Amino acid sequence: QVQLVESGGGLVQPGGSLRLACVASELDLNWYAVAWFRQAPGKEREGVSCMGNIQYYADSVEGRFTMRKDNYRNILYLLMDNLEPEDTAVYFCASNRAASCPRGWQNKSQFRYWGQGIQVTVSS
């Protein structure tokens, strides 16, 4: 059974950095795409980035967030720099067990498997 577990969240000041990790079980990241989503209070869950054969980023995080994959440990990292209060949200990793990010990857309905989420708070 596919399991995704996020870690690395916390409280950071504006302009700071955090690294989130998504550890995958029963899902080889060498072969399957994984996405990051986030959900702020009172808002819809939105796609942040997706890594398959190609990397995709939402406009709101382009140039500040980067994904890196550790193939040996089967972990996908989300490196977040220059964080803003608007980045405050619960962050989730997700997969649809496909090689490529789906068309419309920013739509949560495209993904079947989800982690439990991790809180990121950007505040002074």
Disulfide bonds with the S-S distance in Angstrom:
Cys22-Cys93 2.14
Cys50-Cys101 2.10
